[in-house]
Amino acid sequence: MNEKEAIEKATADAFIELYNREMGTSFSIVKRSDAPDIRCEDPKGNIFNFEVTLTEDRPKDIQAALGRSDHRNIEALRQHLADVRVGKANPLERVSCLQGNVADMIVDRILLKLRKDYGTNVALVVHDSSPVSWDWDLVLDHIKSVLSQQRNPFDKGIWIISFCKDRIFRIV
């Protein structure tokens, strides 16, 4: 299993457990594929599929978490602070705000997925990769408003699963 598949599997396992608990269903994963990523079925034969994507607070945060970028390491932070001291950088450049860049980033990720059609009985599951443990309830109305004018091929909704994989939030 490659890294992408491992991330999707961990996300899917946690999401379906939380979804079943919250919705009173009993879906289990029966297949992993490419589009959509996960196929689930319940004992009655009902189908529930979902596509998994990740969001991040700032570009390259996922790469940094996977060890493929050093933009979040201590040396990069020291350089940023040195640049701030001499006026070469904005002190708030590396700050994230749920009501600002973080919400914008998740909307951008969702908009990319809305361009594709994955068939019926499909949800989009966005895994939050930020260890901040954002309370997405604070920005759900804003995200819904931005997405309300878009074609939504996800008839089973668009969901966020928290970084710790202990909460899910339904966007639409």
N, C-alpha and C positions, 0 to 999 in steps of 0.2 A: 504494500500500500504506500503510495507516495504521500508527500506532505499535504497536498491539496485534499486528497481523499481522506487522510487522517483528520484534518480540520473539519471537513464536511461530516464525517462519521461522528465525531465528538459533538458537533453542533446538533446533528440530527437526533442522536440518542437522547441528549438533554431536552431538546425541543419537544420531541414526541411524548416524553414522560410528563413534562409540564403541561402540554396541550391536553393530553388525556385527563390529567387531574383537573384542569380548569374547565374543560368542556364536558366532562363526564363520558368520555369515549374510551375505546379500547383498541386503538390502532397500534399496529406493530410494523416495524420496518421489514419489508420483504425483498427489496432490491435497491441497489445503488446503481445509478447510471449517469449519463451526461446531462440530459435536458428533458425533464427536470432531474435534479440530482438524486432525489429520494422518492421511492414508491412505498406507500404504506397500505395496509389492508386491515379491516377489522374482522371479527369472527363471522359477521353476516355477509362478507364479501364487498363491503363498501370500500371505495378507493379514496385515498387522500395522498396527493403528491406534493412535494415542495422543492423549490429551488433555494439554494443557500448562497448567500453573499456575505461579505464582511464590510463593516464600516470602520473608519478610524477618525480620530480627532483632527489630525493633520496629515497631509500627504507624506508618505514614507514611514508612518508609524508602524504599519504592519511589517514592512521590510525590516525596520529596526528591531521589532519584537522577535523576528525570525533570524536575526543576526546577519542580515544582508545590507544594512545601512548603519552608518555610525552617526547619523544626524542627531540622535538622542543621547549619545554617550557624554561622559564628563568633559572630554576635551572639546567637543562641539559646544557645550554649555559655557565653558571657560572662554572660548573664542567669542561667543555671542556677547558675554558680559564685557569682554575687552572692547568689542566693537561698540557697545552701548556707551561705555565710558568716553570714547573719543568721538561720539556722534555719528558713527557709521551704521548703526542699527537702531531700530525702534525697540524700546524695552518691552513692549507688549507683543512683539512679533511671535514669540514662542508660547503665548498664553492661549488657552482654549476656553471657550465659553459655550455651554449647552445651548443658550438662546442665540448664539452667533455662529461661529465657524463649524461647531459640531453638528448642529441641526442642518446647516447648509450642506455639509459633507454627506449626511445620510440621505438627504433629498436627492443629491446628485447620483448617489449609488442606486437609489430606487428608480430614478428616471431612466438610467441606462437599462435596467431590467424590464421596464415597462415597454420598451421598444420590441421585445420578443414576445412570441406567443408559445406557451408551453402546453396548450390543450386545456381540458376541463379538469375540475377537482384539484386545482393547483393553488398553493400558497407560496408567497415569497417570505423567506425567513432571513432576516438581517441580523447577523451576529455582531454585537458590539465588541470591538477589540480593545476598548479603552479600559484600563484598570481603575478608572475614576469611579465606576459604579453610578453612572448618570441616572437620574430619575426621569425617564422618558415621558412620564405622565405630564411633566411640566411643559413639554413642547409638542405633545400629540396634536392638539388643536391647530397649531401653526403648520405642522407637517401635513395634516389632513387638508387644510386650506390650500396649500401650495399644490398638492396632488389632485385636488378636486376637479380640475379642468383637464386632467390627463385621461387617456384611455387606459383602463386597468384590466389586463388579461388574467389577473389572479383572482378567480372566483371564490377561493377559500381564504382570501384576505392577505394582508401584508402585515407581518409580525416582526417585532424586535425581540431577540433573546439577549439578556444581559451578559456582560463579560463573565461574571461568576456562574452563569447558566442556572440561576436560581429564580429568575422572573421572566415572564413574557409580557409583551405589550402589544395590543392589537392596534394598528394604525387605521386600517380600513377593513 
